[in-house]
Amino acid sequence: MAKTTIQSVEPNIADLANGWLKSYRLDYKLEQESLNAEIDQALNDYASKNGGVGGNRPDAKLLLCDKNLVAYRRKK
């Protein structure tokens, strides 16, 4: 009897979400790209989801501020 493998939908969801970010021309960063030194250091210092130290890499990173701080960064 042949084994059936269940494929993850995560790559498809990531592609869909990244497409949305791109369509709004938002300045987002992917997994290994640097967002800023402070965020990069925090991700590196924080415990991983397996309980280890450092190396957290979210699929995408994006900084947005409220309307008064106007820090929405759009690609030109």
N, C-alpha and C positions, 0 to 999 in steps of 0.2 A: 504494500500500500504506500503510495507516494505521500510525502509530507507536504502540507500546504503552508506557505509562510504568509504571515500577515504583514503587509507593507504599511509603514508609518505614513500618516497624512501630514506630518509636521513640515516636510519640505514644501508641500503644496500650499499650506497655510502661510508659511513664511514668505513664499513668493507672492501670494495674494496681498498680504499686509504690506510688504515692501513696495508693491505696485501702487497701493493706496498712498503711501508716504511720498512716493515719487510723483504721483499725479497732482499732489498738492504742492509740489516743488519745495518740500521741507528738507532742511539740511540734516539728515539723519546719518548715522554711522553704523556700519555692520559690525559683526562679532569682534574682529581683531583690530578694527580701526580705532584711533584715539578720538575721544570726544573732547576731553580737556584733562589736564594733569590731576586735578582734584578728584574727578569721577574715576579716572583710571586707577588712582591710588586706592580709593575706597573699594573698588571692585577687587583689586588685588589683595587687600587686607582682610576682606570679609570671608568668613568660612564658606567653603563650597557646599553645594547641596548634599554631598556625601559626607559632610563633616570634616573634610580636610581644610587646609589653610590655603586661601588665595586662589587666584586663577579663575574667578567668575567671569564668564563672557556671555552677556545677554545676546540674543539674536540681533537686536537692533537697539540703538541708543538715540535719544532725542531729548533736547531741552526746550521746554516752552515756558513762557511766563504769562502772567495775567495781563489784561489790557493796560494797566497802569505802568507796568515795567517794560512793556513793549520789547521783549527779547525774542520774539518769533524770528527765527532765522530762515530765510528762504534763499534758495539758489537763484541766481540771476540768469 
